[in-house]
Amino acid sequence: MIKYRNILVVIDPLHDTQAALSRAVFLAQKEDNAKIKALLTIYDFSYEMTSMLSGEEREAMRSGVIEERSVWLRDVIADVDHHGIEIECKVIWNNRLYESVIEEVLDFGHDLVVKATHPHPTLQSIIFTPNDWHILRKCPTPVLMVKEHDWPTEGKIVAAIHAGAEDEEHHKLNVRIAEEAKDLCQLLGATPHVVTAYPAAPVNIAIELPDFDPLKYNKNVMEFHKQALDKFVSEHFESPVTSHLEEGLPDDVIPEIANDIDAEIVILGTSGRSGFSAALIGNTAEHVIDQLDCDLLALKPQNFVSPFQK
């Protein structure tokens, strides 16, 4: 069943209602001896710019703000029905939320990060990488991005895999996605759906090669992915599963299928790509997240090493 017993919840300082905390409590109820840490990261640049104050005075001011926000956080948690689950409060002063989250995971061995997510303005996403994206790329543990909706029983869980992948790393990640999907389906009484996308024939090939037959090419590619998808499903799912094979980019296919079937959760893998390649290419999870009306559970490859690990 679900393996998450040490859950880190990222608290949203702008809202009293905490969707991520409610989701974490729901999951923790399904485990024995599960615990939750509610992490609030705060920062006010004006406190660092008060040059008239000494370092000790600035530290005292920061401590006062931290205590004030700690009281607010305890009140927020008191308003949540946590069903006897142990919830630890922690407030950290840091101007990089994602950094405090990942360091907390590495220092205290959290096995799941739960965070509410909000739409990212397109221009902001290009110029400033949102905290969600940093966490998806760099956090070594599974990350559950939560939106404002319930998890009804007998819903639908989408496992988004790369069925046509031939390398071992992708195959292991596909298997991990399948296992998570089965666990969540058992937990929620949900129905599993497996989604994979395949590429269409590049337009420039048809132009440059007069004898190239794009229809035949597309048919062969589709058949290859269909066989791979059917084989994967038969090997890793015991109960009946609904499979979806669609032409197009995963960034487009996954949200379309999830929205069409009104899914509760989409589970996919993220490469953790960072640096210049991330700026140019990005990760599927990042492109998908704003188009979904449901939660997203992002998993890392087995050999992933966070850039924050020493």
JOPEQUI-V669294 format. One record per helix or strand. SS is the DSSP state (helix for helix, strand for strand). FROM is the first residue (numbers start at 1). TO is the last residue. Records with the same first field share a line. If there is no record, write none. Layout:
SS->FROM-TO, FROM-TO
//
This chain:
strand->6-10, 35-42, 86-93, 112-116, 142-146, 156-160, 191-198, 242-247, 265-269, 295-299
helix->19-28, 45-48, 55-78, 97-108, 122-127, 131-138, 168-188, 203-208, 214-236, 250-261, 276-280, 284-289
//
